[in-house]
Amino acid sequence: MRGCLLAIFLSALFLYYFCLLTDTFFLSPRVTPMEMKPRNKIQPCLSKPAFASLLRYHQFHPFLCAANFKNTASFYGSDKFDLPYGIRASATHFRLALWKLPNCDLFDEFDNVPCKKCVVVGNGGILKNKTLGEKIDSYDVIIRMNNGPVLGHEEEVGRRTTFRLFYPESVFSDPNHSDPNTTVILTAFKPLDLKWLLELLTVSWQNRSNPNGFWKEPALNLIYKPYQIRILDPYITRMAAYELLHFPKAFPKNEKPKHPTTGIIAITLAFHICHEVHLAGFKYNFSDLKSPLHYYGNATMSLMSENEYHNVTAEQLFLKDIIEKNFVTDLTQE
C-alpha cells in the first residue's frame, strides 16, 4: 500500500513538472514585448475607450527599452522600416542612446490611477486669451510638444506637464523651462537625432562637435536629467502617418515626403496610454494668414502654409473626423 502511494505521489510530481515545463516551452514564444517591458501598477479599464477602433494594439508600451529593444522592433515591424518610422539601419544608434537612459517606464512606479483622462495641448494661437490653464491642470496626464512654453502662459495653458515630445531642433535649452516632474520624449526622425542625444549624455560641453546636418541649430545642452528622457517607439509615428493620416509609403521624386506633425504624433501616443483624450490648441485660422500661429511668440499662420513637410489639410480633416465621431473632445470648441 505504501509503495502504491509513493508511486502515485511520484507520478503526480512528474506530471506537475512536465506540465510546467511544457507550458513554459509552448507559451513563451507567445509572450509579447509589452509583457517583457517595465510595467506600471495601473489597473486596466473595464470598458474600451471611444477611439478603440483606431488602435491595432490596445496595450502598447510607447517607449523603447534597451533590454528588449530587438524583440520589440521585430514584433511591431519597426525592423522593416528605416527612420523616421523604424529602426532598420539605425539599430546601433538606438541601442547606444538607450543604454545611457536609466529608465523607460511610462509612469511613476507609485502611480496607480486607472483609466487615465488625458489632454493633448497643441501650440495653436487659438489658446490665446482662452484661460484654459486651470482646466488643463485638472487632467491626469498632460501632453505637450516641442518648445511650447508654460512659463508666462499659465493662465492660458496651465502649469503641469506630464509628457513633452521633442526633436533636437525643438527642445528647450533655457534652464528657466526646466521641470523635474516632466518626462521628455525624443521623437527621432534621423540617425543624427540619436547621435545628438548620445553626445549630450556622454561628452563634456567643451568636447562636443559642431551640430551640422540639422535644419535649425539644436540645443547644445540638456536641461533635463537622463532619468527624465525617453525615446518614442517609431511605431507610434508610423501609425500616425500610415493608419491615421493615410499617407502613402512612397512619394514622387519631385515631391517632398510628408510626415505627421508632433501634434498628431502626440495624439497617437495619447490613444495608447489614455482611456479618454481631450484636445486644446489644435484649431488654426487658415483664412487669415496674419493671425497668430502659436499662443506664444510672433509667428503667423503664413509659416504654416509654407511648410512642405506636413500635410496640414489631411491633419485638419483627421481632427475634424475624430471630433465629430466623439473619439476626442476639443476644449477650444466648447
N, C-alpha and C positions, 0 to 999 in steps of 0.2 A: 504493500500500500504506500509506504513511504517512498519507494522507488518510483511509483506512478506519479505521485505528487511532484517529486523532483523533476521528472521528465516533462510534466505539464508546465511547471514553472520555467524550465529552461526553454521550452518551445515558445511560450508566451514572450519571454525575454528576447528570444531570437527574432520573433515576428515584429516586436516593437522596434528594435533597432533596424531591422530590414526596411520597415515602412518609413522610418525616419530618414534612412539613407536614400531610399528611392524617391521620397518626396523632395529631399534636397536636390537630388540629381535631376529630376524631371521638372521641378518648379523653378530652379534658379535661373535657367535661361529666359524665363518669362518675367523676371524682376525688371521693372522699368527703371530708367535713370532717376526718376522722381523719388523712388524708394531708396536709392543709394545716396541721395544728397542730404545735407543737413535739413532737418525738418523742425519747424516751429510747432509748439504745442498749442495749436489753434483748432478748436472743434469745427468739423465740417458742417456746412449748412444742409438742412433737410430739404430745402426747396432749390430749384435751379434758378440762376439769375435770368433776368429778362432777355439778355443777349446770348443765352446759351447756344442758340442755333448758329452763331457765328464762329464758335470755337470747335477746333478739332480735338484739342486736349483740354479737358476741364480742370485737371490738376497738372500744372506745369510750373516748374521752378525756373524763373526767368533769368537767373544769374548763373554764369559759368563758374564751375568749381574745378580746382586743379586735380582733385582726387579722382574724379570720374569724367574728366574732360573728353577723352576719346570715346567712351561708351555713349555719352550724351550726344556728341556730334553725329555718331553713327545712327543712333536710334531715331533722332529727329531729322536726319538727312542733311545736316549742315556740312558734312564732309563731301557733299556733291556740288557745293557752290563755293566760289571764291568770295572774298569780301566785295561788297558790304553785306551780303546776305548769307554768308557761310564762312567756314574756316579753312577750306581747302587751299593749299599753297601758303597759308599763313599760320598753320598749326603751331610752329615753333615760336612765333611771336606771341601767340595767345598763351602758350604754356609758360614762357619766361615771365610774362606780366602777371599771370595768375599765381605763380609761385611766390611773388612778392606781396600778395594780398592775403592777410591773415584770416579773412572772413568772407564767406559767400552766403551767409544766412539772409533770409528775406526780412524777417522782423526780429526784434529783440527776443531773447530766449524766454523772457518773462511775459511776453505779450500773448494773452490768451483770449482776445476779443474775437468771437466768431462772426462770420457773415459781415465782413467789413464794408462800411459805407465810405466811398471814396469820391474825391473831387479832383479833376484834372484842370489845372489853372493855366490857360493859354496866356499869351503876352499881348493880346489884341487891344487896340485903342478903345474898344467898347467898354473896357473896365474903368476908364476914366470917370470919376465922379459917381460911380455906382454904389460906393460904400458897402461892398460885399465882404469886407475883411472879417467881421465878426462871424458871419455865416460860414465863410470858408474855414475858419479856425475850428468850427464845431465838428468837422468830419474826422472819422477815424484815421484816414490816410489822405494826405495832401501831396499831389504830384505836380511838380513844376518843371520847367525846362530852360536850358541854356542860361543866359545871364539876365533873366527877368528878375529884377530886384524886389526884395521885401522891404529893405531898409528905406525909409522915407515914403513908403506907399502902403503902410499897414492898414489904413482905413479902407483902401480900395481892394487890396489882395490878401490881407491877413498877415500874421506873424510866423506861423508854423510852416515847416516844410518836412515832409516825411522822406520823399524821394525827389531828386533833381537830376534829370537826364542832361547830358552834355556831350560835346566833342571838343577836341583840343582848341579849336578856334572860338569856342563859345563859353568856356569855363571861366568862372570868376578868378581873378588874381589878387584883388584888393582884400586884405585881411578883414576889413570892416564888414564884409559879407560872409564871414565865416560863421558856421553854426554847427556845434558839436553834435547836435541831435539829428542832423540831416545825413541821409545816405545818398551819395552821389554815384551816378551810373554812367560809365563811359559807353557811348554808342559808337562803335568803331566802324568807319567807312573805308579805311585804307590801312595797309600794314604800318604806315608811318605813324598812325594814331597810337598803335600799341607800342612802337619804339619810343615815341614821345613820353608815354606814361612810364615805361620802364626806366627811361633815363632820369625822369624826375624823381623816381622812387629810389634810384641806386647811385646816381652820380652827383657829386657835390656841385653847388651852383657855379663855382669857379671853373670847373672842368667840363661843363656841358657844351655840346656842339651847337652851331648855329641852326635854328629850326627852319631849314629850307624844305620846300615842297608843300607848304600849306597855302591855302588861298588867302589867309589872313594870319598874321603873326599870332601863334598860340601863346598861352600863358607860359612864362618862364619859371614859374614856381607853383607849388600846390599849397592852397590854404587849408586843405583837408588832410586828415591823418589817414594812413593806409587802412585802418580798420573801418573807415567810412566809405571806402571805394569799392565798387562792384563793376563787373564787365557784363553788359547785356548780352544774352544769348542771341546770335543773329537770327534765330528762328522767329523772334518777335518782329524784327524789321521785315523779314521775308514774308511773314503772314500779312503784315500791313500792306506791303507792296502788291503781292500776288492774289491774296484771298479777300482782302477788304477793298482795296482800290482797283484791283483787276488790271494792274499794269502788265504790259507784255514783257516776256522774259528777254526779248531782243528788240533793239530799236534800229531804225535805218541808220546807215553810216553818216548821213547828213543831219541827223537829229541827236541832240544830247540826251542820254538816258535820264529818265525821270525817277526820282526817289521820294519816298514819303518824307514829309516834314517831321521834325522832332515832336510836334504836337500830336500827329496821328500815331507815331510810334508810342508816345506816352499813353494814349487812349488804348492802344492794343495791349500794352503792359497792364493797364488797369483791368481790362477784361479778364486777365489771367490770375489776378490776385484779389479781386474785389467781388462782392456779391451785388453791389449797387454802385452805379457810376453816374456822377453828375459832372457837368462841364461848366466852365466860366472863361470868357475871353476868347472864344473861337469864332466870333462873328466879325466879318470885315465889310467895310463900306467901299465897294469897288466902283460905285457911281461917282465918288469924289476922290480923285487921286491925290488931293491935297490934305485929306483927312489923316489924322494920326494913325500910324501903323501899329504902334505899341502904346501901352499905358504909361510908358516912361520915354524919355528922350524926345528928339525932334524929327525922327524918321517919318516919312509919309507913305501913303498907300502906293505911290508911284514905284517904290522899290520892290514891292510885291509883284507888280505887273511885269517888271523887268527880269524876274528870276527865271532862268532857263532850266533849272534842275528840279523844279517842283511843278506838278500839275495841280494848281490851286483850284481849277474848275472841278476836277474829279474829286478833290478832297471836300469841297463845299457840298457837292452832290451826296457824297457819302455821309457827311454830317447831317444834312437835311433828312436823309433816309433813316438814320438810326434815331433821330429825334422824333420823326413822325411815327415810327414804329414803337415809340416809348421804350427803346432799349437803353436810352440815356435821358437825363433831364438837363436842359440848358438853363442855368441860373440867370443868364443875361437876357433871356427871352421871357422870364416870368414877370 
